[in-house]
């Protein structure tokens, strides 16, 4: 004969979270995402204080604490700078990988690689009304992105790229057309895309392109950006709501 399990006490804040509904106080606490997004500075400051406390308790070494604090302060500074720049130039901020920080900063988009996608709290991201983009390189990854109900899918590298070492061969233009036939959400092409290649990429089915090297290695990056804006005007006029690049 087995003993009957006791019901969780009503006074417990989480009210048997893994066996029953959460307590109303916990529901109220979880509904504070709008406040949390506005308090990302305080959240990072709290993490800094927490790391110092762990050092005092002997859990972290002084070197580990310094590294953690340095990383947190760098993230905070980069987020604040990006928010200010985007606001000044009426651009959409897409936070790469750091989905928690994207929520805290009230960013419009977060971009996740496949490993980041596996570890991200998609429910929390959705609750914060942050849209999700996912990197894909093969069919299995595309299926994972679609299962996560990505707001847009990125495919790459389309061409060989020197920005970073890639374990994947260039996808090529036919792959863009294949991805386009498989998805209903916007498609972003990335990798080795130049101003002269962009029309071919967009004509193959991409809704948007991601560009770094072609701009930052230009002798006049500002003029290069203006050239990009002009060259992609007719595609941006039929925008799907994606950040345009």
Phi, psi and omega in degrees: 000129181264147179283143178287130179293139179285142177288146179297146180292140182297334183282346181288130187302320183269349171052051177065052189310324186268000180231346184211180179293151179290154179294151183300329178293324178290323177299318180294320179296318182290342181277005185269020183303324181299322177289318181301320181297327180278350185246030182297329178297314180294327180294316178294319178298322177295322178294324177296314179297322180296318180295324177294322178295322178293327177293316180297330179277355179087007180281322179247148173278161177303324179294319179294319178298315179299319180294319179295313181297316180300318179294317180295318180292325178293316178300315180300315181296319181292320178297313182297319179294317180295319179298316181295317180295315181295320179295320183292327184249013176056046179251161177267131178271125174247113181275128182268121173075313188282080186290327178296315179293328177297319177295312184296326182274359181060039179288155180280329184223151167229137179252129184240134168283175183297319178293320178294323179299318181296329183258000184276150175271090186296327179296318179293321179295316179295318181299330179274003179061032174266128180279150188244129171247146185227134176283140176221149180223343179211170187303317182299322179288325176297318178298322178295320179295318180291324177295329178278359181057050179301143178282335170208157179241135176255138178238134178186175351283138179289315175238168175300140182231146179257001183296318178203161180293132182240131177280356183252144175287157177305137184285321180083166183295321179301328180293326177299314180298322178296313179299319181300323181285343184262345187233156176255341180278166178300148182242127179251129177261141183215147173107108174070019183272125179250173179300323182282334179275337186306314180301323178293319180295314181292323179291339180279351176129354177288142177272337183204160176233148176255128187226134174230294188304317184298335180266309187288339178266000178288148177295332178227084183304321181297316178294324179296320177298316178299322177296320178297315180301316181291317185290334183254012185303314186291333176280324179290333177294338177252039186301146176264007182096001178282154169299134184265134181214000000 
